[in-house]
Amino acid sequence: MNANDLSTKHCQPRKGPENALNPSQVAELLQRLPGWELHNDGKAIVKDFRFSDFHHTLGFINAVGFMANHEDHHPDIEAGYGHCQVLWSTHDVGGLSLNDFICAARVEALLAR
Ligand SMILES: C[C@H](O)[C@H](O)[C@H]1CNC2=NC(N)=NC(=O)C2=N1
């Protein structure tokens, strides 16, 4: 399965530590998502996106936000004039779940052309 296949999946309610991915599952999923890195002791994945101006940055934030609401899975976002950092972690499992990788792949799909 590549990032493309992940981006066609939908998030599901995942709660409790039994839904946290183990390090080898995380490593395998991360391989499919170029530019995404582990953060916060492996409890999150993060990527910084660059844009030509605030206009494009804000458009990206809105697209990510719409997708996140649709999936009921929400990122931490930090942004400035021409950049936006997106961080995924599943609060309900206390670390990374498949939902984080589905949403990261869905972010990539937003930018694919
Ligand atoms: C009830 C609802 O599905 C949950 O509270 C969702 C909402 N969005 C979420 N977003 C993230 N990033 N982690 C969660 O655990 C989470 N839980």
The ligand as an SDF file (V2000), in Angstrom:
LIG
                    3D

 17 18  0  0  0  0  0  0  0  0999 V2000
  -15.3380   12.4490   19.3180 C   0  0  0  0  0  0  0  0  0  0  0  0
  -14.2720   12.7540   18.3040 C   0  0  0  0  0  0  0  0  0  0  0  0
  -14.2990   11.8120   17.2710 O   0  0  0  0  0  0  0  0  0  0  0  0
  -12.8930   12.7430   18.9310 C   0  0  0  0  0  0  0  0  0  0  0  0
  -12.8240   13.6220   20.0190 O   0  0  0  0  0  0  0  0  0  0  0  0
  -11.8200   13.0470   17.9360 C   0  0  0  0  0  0  0  0  0  0  0  0
  -11.8960   14.4410   17.3600 C   0  0  0  0  0  0  0  0  0  0  0  0
  -10.6540   14.8080   16.6960 N   0  0  0  0  0  0  0  0  0  0  0  0
   -9.4820   14.2890   17.0890 C   0  0  0  0  0  0  0  0  0  0  0  0
   -8.3450   14.7210   16.5750 N   0  0  0  0  0  0  0  0  0  0  0  0
   -7.1570   14.2260   16.9770 C   0  0  0  0  0  0  0  0  0  0  0  0
   -6.0410   14.7030   16.4270 N   0  0  0  0  0  0  0  0  0  0  0  0
   -7.1000   13.2850   17.9200 N   0  0  0  0  0  0  0  0  0  0  0  0
   -8.1690   12.7840   18.4950 C   0  0  0  0  0  0  0  0  0  0  0  0
   -8.0660   11.8920   19.3660 O   0  0  0  0  0  0  0  0  0  0  0  0
   -9.4330   13.2660   18.0680 C   0  0  0  0  0  0  0  0  0  0  0  0
  -10.5570   12.7890   18.5540 N   0  0  0  0  0  0  0  0  0  0  0  0
  1  2  1  0
  2  3  1  0
  2  4  1  0
  4  5  1  0
  4  6  1  0
  6  7  1  0
  6 17  1  0
  7  8  1  0
  8  9  1  0
  9 10  2  0
  9 16  1  0
 10 11  1  0
 11 12  1  0
 11 13  2  0
 13 14  1  0
 14 15  2  0
 14 16  1  0
 16 17  2  0
M  END
$$$$
